[in-house]
Amino acid sequence: MLDASPEELDRHRLALRVARQNRLELISRSTDHLMARMDAAAGTANTKALLHPTAPRAVVHSRNHVATAVTEFYGRLGIERGRQALEARRWVDAAAEV
């Protein structure tokens, strides 16, 4: 790079910036897909709270733990997004609805 012209350095700098943005977008899409799958799993576990009383708490706890880690990871990368914690459906609440 020492022998490169200023135009070449600018093009290289621009290419690095574009490559970084593409990686950030890929990371964002991948983690959004992961979180959507975990949200769906938590929703399914909550709907089956009557049959499997401990599942909602475990699944929702895992989802919230991963969401916290993803949010922290996003912060380190400079991606602005937040995730709200979910609540596990209690067996008593499921039984009361039946």
Secondary structure, 3 states (H helix, E strand, C coil): CCCCCHHHHHHHHHHHHHHHHHHHHHHHHHHHHHHHHHHHHHHHHHHCCCCCCCHHHHHHHHHHHHHHHHHHHHHHHCCCCCCCCCCCCCHHHHHHHC
